[in-house]
Amino acid sequence: MARYTLLKTEGTAKRGQYETVHGLIQTPVFMNVGTAAAIKGAVSTLDLETIGCQVELSNTYHLHVRPGDEIIKELGGLHHFMNWERPILTDSGGFQVFSLASLRKIKEEGVTFHSHVDGRVIFMGPEESIQIQSNLGSTIAMAFDECPPALAAREYVQASVDRTTRWLGRCKDKLNELNNAEGTVNPDQLLFGINQGAVYDDIRIEHAKAIADMNLDGYAIGGLAVGESHEQMYHILEKTIPFLPKDKPTYLMGVGTPINILEAVERGVDFFDCVYPSRNARHGHLYTRRGRINIKNACYAKDDRPIEEGCNCPTCRRYSRAYIRHLMVSGEMLAMRLCVLHNLYFYNKLMEDIRSALDEGRFAEFKKDTISGIESGFTE
Amino acid sequence: MARYTLLKTEGTAKRGQYETVHGLIQTPVFMNVGTAAAIKGAVSTLDLETIGCQVELSNTYHLHVRPGDEIIKELGGLHHFMNWERPILTDSGGFQVFSLASLRKIKEEGVTFHSHVDGRVIFMGPEESIQIQSNLGSTIAMAFDECPPALAAREYVQASVDRTTRWLGRCKDKLNELNNAEGTVNPDQLLFGINQGAVYDDIRIEHAKAIADMNLDGYAIGGLAVGESHEQMYHILEKTIPFLPKDKPTYLMGVGTPINILEAVERGVDFFDCVYPSRNARHGHLYTRRGRINIKNACYAKDDRPIEEGCNCPTCRRYSRAYIRHLMVSGEMLAMRLCVLHNLYFYNKLMEDIRSALDEGRFAEFKKDTISGIESGFTE
């Protein structure tokens, strides 16, 4: 069912499209994060359409804990629950189990841990994660992996990656079983594997080769943006991506700044997700093509211009810096919403511009100009 | 400029329209409260259009304290600041001075008090309040009054009301001066006087007569819904409204529940405002024609129906009780927004239905049916 079409390349950068049962995804794409089936900042799925979001990303772990994936299945799946018809990717819960939960115990079967909401004991392994994602009925399910700390010792990382490979086989079998079962929410659910290996080139490469052989629907690179430098991250992309299938999408998990995204697109990444735009928005840090501004600064108190001149987002089309600053300083919830809308629009529009540049064979120039604009800093 | 047209009556109930420089207001009308130039719950002025809001209400005291009315004037006035083209009513700050501020000292000139934001000393009298409202450039300015406690002694109330009458004269003179001054934001700004008198019929009536003689653009009844019973409130409306001009709108300040509104329309009220719909929404208390529901109740966890079947609000058209309950329980900001949108739509739609019923001469029946629906309680 799903098919990735490579429309054009420029160096190692890829311009593609990805067919899914919930519609076509134009790549490179930024997925908008709605952890608990809602975008932070009171942004609704109707708003997501307005700001050009192609793919929404929700969280297996969070939705399992609350409201419960079985309830969501009973209600017809996550698409119906959230009222969002376009593609949804669910992450596997692996990252959250290793970053949020407490007192975890890792075994070959899976991980036992305590819920961060009510402390109750939860067991999650590959089969459990895939069962939950099948209940949610997302367009793309992610394999359940271990995400070792960026600075973990080589021996630990090697053992962890080997287990992640074995878990991936179990994920694939389980999804295959569930996609063929009676009453499955989305029998066309896709599976992406996840490459791990911390900052060890050879482990990353061997792992990439191993999972490439498993004929999955797409491949993610995980365990980055967790403490290593940007240079290390770019280096690993350069080393690893050549060993991932070119006829499948490559997804760089949890990354990143606009510059990170441009660098990663250049190295062949198709899918991105990151909490930066919404998290920064909630603190009044707003993206423009000339760098970030802090809308709480006093200099914006009488500034009647939009956040960014020429921006076509729902916020910039209607509201001034002065108004948004007032809302932010007064603690009005509307401030969050207007800022999140702007930042997500900025990311989605950046991806649209990247796609146009790739279409027209001018990505290198676009990248250079965009980075130089961002680095020029905001001086107004 | 402004003109109230009485289109129809049914008993003492009035169906009218009110022409302003910012457009026609169909009455009876509910004004949507955006205290600090923003509706609580991340609701934007674009949303207000969607939910059928005719008049937005902002607060003189709050906007004077933050961001400052002079900044708003510099930016072209409140309409431009908020990006809202339809009518705005500003209250005078009187009520807030007497309910929010601390250490107030009332003299003939006005009131000295401490800001609730930063404690700084502020003086506000009739001239100051009108100057601020002129800077904001609202469609309708409210007179600066004293709002005595519901249970204040007769002597205190009589003295206070006499002072409020003198203050009203000063408000009128000041607004007249400012509307004719150079550079005024809205030279067509209108002034409503406020009737006071606590629960003393004769003081209310004498005050109504006194202010009716002053040829204002509209008349409000203040100092109700501050602790007296519903029956006392209805009684005062019955006693007072006959002495207010019928060719001007009557505004019942800060009221109230849907039933309060139906009772007050029957007694001749045209304008309403109240924080109930947005405040209740933020606690998950949602209005339906069969009474209020608490969306946090466990019984809604798997309920795929909208808050109210047949409701055409942006929330009910897209989202289920189960989803909204999940958002509320998870502390997602989106919960607040979806709930506030529903409750404000409910109020605006109630007014629209009241107007239709008056147009068609069946208000008495509509009122009876609506109250009996609400009082039937929610049993689903």
Interface residues (C-beta under 8 A of the other chain):
Chain A: A36 A37 A38 I39 K40 G41 A42 V43 S44 T45 L46 R66 P67 I71 E74 L75 G76 F81 M82 N83 A301 K302 D304 P314 R318 Y319 S320 A322 Y323 R325 H326 L327 V329 S330 E332 M333 L334 A335 M336 R337 L338
Chain B: A36 A37 A38 I39 K40 G41 A42 V43 S44 T45 L46 R66 P67 I71 E74 L75 G76 F81 M82 N83 A301 K302 D304 P314 R318 Y319 S320 A322 Y323 R325 H326 L327 V329 S330 E332 M333 L334 A335 M336 R337 L338
